[in-house]
Amino acid sequence: MSDTQPLPQLEYCCHDGQLTREPVAVDEVHSSSGAGTQVYACPAHAHLYDASQPGPRLEAEQGR
């Protein structure tokens, strides 16, 4: 057994582009050519992307 802790996940916040150690998945990007990817926000901005609002990807596609 190993006593090492897993490294925290680092992701960029889709709202301000800053790295966060506590990413919150707020959207996903689907791809017809392979696996999709998650879009993350930091905990401070995650509330801006709730389930009733389109995520940042959808807003860009809809020209908002």
ABEGO torsion letter per residue (X at the ends): XBABBBBBBBBBBAAAGBBBABBBBABBBBBAAEBBBBBBBBAAAAAABBAABBBAAAAAAAGX
